[in-house]
Structure formats: structure tokens, C-alpha cells
């Protein structure tokens, strides 16, 4: 069983489209001016995951975010690359390779 999803609503980004309340009325309500407010603490059980994800994905201003509960020590480190980053710099010497036109 997976852990419940956790969401956050940034009310400063909300423009009052109301799509979130249409898709997930149990998690979003609209105030008198049509701006969204989060109902509850943002915890979404597995049964409601699809409706809340639909609200998140359909929000035109991206005011709804899924919170990541991973701690920094749980994130895998990025691979170490011994490659010289300057090898990929675009210069006049390799302009035919990257399509430079004058």
C-alpha cells in the first residue's frame, strides 16, 4: 500500500477558475469571490488520488502542488561525470556541428 498523497494550495497564485472544486469538491471549496481554499490538511487517500490529480493537472495557474515527503538524505546522489563541460561549448570551430549560420 502506498502512502497517502499530500497537496498544497498556493492561494496567492489562484485566479478563481474553480476547476479544482469541480474535479475534487471534497478537497477544494470556493470563497465568495470564486477563489479556492483547501479543505482539510491536504492529505489525500488513495481512493481520491485520481480526482485530486485531475484538479492539480487542470489548474491553469498551477496553484496546486503535490508535496514530496522525501527527506534530502533519501534522494539518490547525482552521478559523478568525469567529462569536461567545456567540450560541449559552441564555438566557431565546431559551428558546422551545431548548425550556426551567419
N, C-alpha and C positions, 0 to 999 in steps of 0.2 A: 504494500500500500504506500502511495506517495504522500508526502507532507502536503497540507493544505496550502493553497496559493495565498499570497499576501499582496494587496494592492494599495496604492496611494493615489489620491486625487489632489492635484495642484489647482486649487480654486483660482489662483491668480492667472492661470492660463485659460480657464474655461470661458467660452464665448456664448454659452447658453443655447447650444443647438438641441440639447435634450435627447440625443441619440442613446446615451448611456442609460437613461431612465427607461427608454423604450425597450432596450435589449435585456436589462437586468434591473427591474424595478425593486427587487429586494435588497439591492446594494446601493442604488443611487436615487435620490429624491431631488426635486427641483424647487427652488425657492420662489418667492413671488415674482421675481424678475426673470425666471427661467434658467438660472444658473444652478449647476449641480452641486450636491452635497453628498458625502459618503455616509451611508447608513452603517453603523457598527464600527468595528475596529479595523476593517479591511481584510479580515480573514475569510477566504472563500473555500468551502469544502469541495471535494472532487465532483460532487453531483452538480454543482453550479458553475464549474470551471468553464464550460463552453459558452454559456451566456455572458459571463463576465469578460472572457477573452474577446468575444464578438463586440462588446461595448468598448473594450480597450482598443481593438483594431479599427473600429469605425469612428472613433473620436477624431474629428477633423483637425483639432489643435493639439492632439497628443497630451491631454491633461491627465490621463490615467496611466499610471505606471505600475508594472509588476515589480515588487520588491524582491531583491535577491538576498536570501538569508545566509549565503556562504560567507564565511569569515576569510580575511586575506590569507591566513595560513592554510586554507583549504583549496585555494586556487593554484593550479599547477604552474610552475615557473615557465617562462617562455624559453624556447630552445636557444642555446648559445650558438651563434653563427660566426665562423672564422673568416667570413667573406669580407672583402674590402668594400664598404659602401660607396666609395668614390668610383668604383668600376662601372657603376650604372649612371654616372652623371652625363648629361647630354652636352656634347661639345661639337665644335666644327669638325673635328677629326672623325667622329662617328655619326655625322648628320645623315648619311645615307641609310644608316641602320634604323634610326628613329623617325625618319620622314620629314626632316626640316626642309622647308622651301623658302627661298628668299624672294 
